[in-house]
Each structure stands twice: as C-alpha cells, then as structure tokens.
Amino acid sequence: MAKVARIPVIDISSDNEQDQQQIAKELVEAAIEHGFIYIKNTGKDIPIEAVEGAFSLSKQLFDSPLEEKQKCSIQQNNRGWSAMQYETLDPKNQRVGDYKEAFNFGEFIDGKAQQPIPASISQHESQISAFRDLCHDVCLKINTLLGIGLEVNPPSFFTTAHLRENGPSGTILRFLYYPPLTSTDANEEDVRAGAHSDYGSMTMLFRLKGQAGLEILTRENTWAPVPVCPPGTENDPAPPILLNIGDLLSYWTNGLLRSTVHRVVFPGPGKGVVDGETATEPRYSIAFFCHPVSSTPLLPVPSERVRSFVPKGQEGTVNPYAERKVMTADEHLQMRLRASYLSLYNDDDTEKN
C-alpha cells in the first residue's frame, strides 16, 4: 500500500466562542502546512441525509440519456455538463483529457436553476438548491474561522466578500463521475483528473466510502493517496468533508495559505490504493467550489501575519503586494478556466478571428 497523506481532522461544529478560537487556530495552521483539511462530518452543519440525497441525484443525472445531457453542455459561464475527456486539467502532461464526466450548477434563485438541467432531475432542482445553500453556509463559517485565526481586522473580512447579497460569484456545485479503468480505453499512465490546484477560495469535497483515486502532491514532491475515511473517522455517520484551499485564497494571502496540487488516478499497484478502498468500481464525488463575489478586488488582507509573510526563497525581497497587479475574483477565475477548457475557448477565439 502507498504511504497515505497526513492530513489533520478538525471538528468545526462547536458554537462555543472559546472553542471557536482554538478551531480557528487549528484551521489556519493546517491550511498553511497542508492546504487540505478533513472537516469532521457530524451532521450538524450538513445533515447526512442531504449528502446521501445529493449522491443519489448525481447517479441519476449521469445515468441520463446522452442526448439529454448534451442539451445542457457546459458554456463559458462554467455551468453545465462536460463529457468524458472534455476537460484537461493538466494539459502539459496529459496525452488525452480527463476520464470523467461532470455537471456544474451555478446559482439558483428561489430554488430554480438559472441554466438548463437534464429532465431526469428537473423535479429535484429545489433539493439541489438546498444542498448548495448548506455548502455555502459552511464555507461562510470556515471563512469566518480563517479570519479569526489570521487575526484579520475585521474577522469578517473573508466572509463579507462571499455574501450573496453583495453580488454574483463564480461559486459552483459540481457532480462528478469517474468510470473504472476496465470500462475505458485508458492506459496505466492516463488519469481520471489531471494534476491541478483548485481555482477559488476553497473547495469542499464529498466522497463515498471505499472509492479510491484521490492523491495530493506532498511537500516532498511525491504523490500520496488521500483516504476517504482517515483513522478515527471510520465509525462516524458519514465520511469527513475534505476541505482544500484554492489558488485565489492562496494568492489573496500572499501564499501563506497553501493551495496544494492534487489529481485523481486509476488506482493500481503503487498509486492511489488505500486499505479498505477499491479500484474496480466507479467513483462518484461532489465538489463545492466557493468563490468570492466576482467584483471583489483581491487587495492585501488586513492581517499582520499575512502582511509580514514572505514565501521561502524570497527572503529579503520586497513584499509582492507592493508590486503585483490587483485583479478581481472574476478575472482570476477566467484566467484559470481558459487553461482548463481549451476547446471551449479556442472555438470562441476562432470565431472572433
């Protein structure tokens, strides 16, 4: 078995102010050192039944007829269905696109999707909307804890930037399906999702017990599988939520919070396999990509710890905040989307020429 990733498990469910101070400190230290954190899933913030219901709808969606999904193909607003091998997360190192299907849900208004969705799940759109709301609320909670832990003034700095009433954002709820190796034409070198770091502030990932494949790139530059249920959580009502810091929040904090590269592989000898997990079944996951309001300028964070941080190798140099171009959250997102969806944007560029 491969040596698994060492990622801390943190319970954020307490509402006690003293507990929250300690939780905030632990979250920040984990975000700095690892970039990935297991959030213990007690069912308090997101009911277990809501997670199970979302996975049930995900399977229903991907079992829909092809023509039904094609009517909802992904657009440049990053909403809709992407077919097998359509997205290429690591274009420099992949010979073909990712072996996965995905469906991105943007905002809902009064429980209604603001995009086409497959007929097979249309009667459940209010359920999807409610699950998306639960995820967003947890991200607001985590943003507040990070503000406390970084001693940001005010602590609500990150949270305010993510409030829906302040404008639209690039936040996406994504259903994912990865087929087993035996049902594809992939070879051992191909991957289900190429090596990448996430775009936004943070990502919450929901996984099912026993389904292998996720790996992170460690500080030692080696790949380590990430168990669905790390030691101590095996008897919890549901697997922990896997939280990771995105590029935007890392950029925003001058690199203090770590955005860690990760990938999804076809598990096999020496990679991706964890005791108790299987490589022979399909893999389903649900990701919630949390982004600030699109118009948010990524100005220096009002935190002395962030302000004084200098990345390794740049000791003695001018703080990059004094030199770099300040972009908005949306500009940061669009820069990353163009790199991942080559054909979607190349086709558009061709039409303009």
Helices and strands as residue ranges (DSSP letters): E 9-10, H 17-33, E 36-39, H 48-62, H 66-70, E 80-82, E 101-105, E 108-109, E 112-113, G 119-124, H 125-149, H 157-161, G 164-166, E 172-178, G 181-183, E 191-196, E 202-207, E 214-217, E 223-225, E 241-245, H 247-252, E 262-265, E 283-290, H 304-308, G 320-322, H 329-340, H 342-352
